[in-house]
Amino acid sequence: MFRNGDRTLIIRDTERQVPLTEAQLRKLADEGWRWSAHSHPDGTIYSSEGDVKVLGLFKNSAIITPNTKRGQFDKNGDVLGGWLP
């Protein structure tokens, strides 16, 4: 899910990935869209290789754990600090 002001863009993924190219993601980022939410089918909260690439394009992101604890991602991936399931 992407947000830009009061607009929301929801893109359904395939079983393994979101069907957007790097060029399409870069265009969204350049237009001011923020990558605001997604989930992993296996329930993991840690970033995948694809997540890290997207985080690099969108500069940073946050995570809300199932316990409502907030953590920060950056272009290098997970910065969760002490989260326990």
URZILIN-V952822 format. One record per backbone hydrogen bond with DSSP energy under -0.5 kcal/mol. CO is the residue of the C=O (numbers start at 1). NH is the residue of the N-H. Records with the same first field share a line. If there is no record, write none. Layout:
# URZILIN-V952822
CO = NH + NH
This chain:
# URZILIN-V952822
1 = 36 + 37
2 = 9
3 = 34
4 = 7
7 = 4
8 = 10
9 = 2 + 11
17 = 14
18 = 20
21 = 25
22 = 26
23 = 27
24 = 28
25 = 29
26 = 30
27 = 31
28 = 33
29 = 32
34 = 3 + 36
40 = 43
48 = 52
49 = 53
50 = 54
51 = 55
52 = 56
53 = 57
54 = 58
55 = 59
58 = 60
59 = 75
61 = 73
63 = 65 + 71
65 = 68
69 = 65
71 = 63
72 = 79
73 = 61
74 = 77
77 = 74
79 = 72
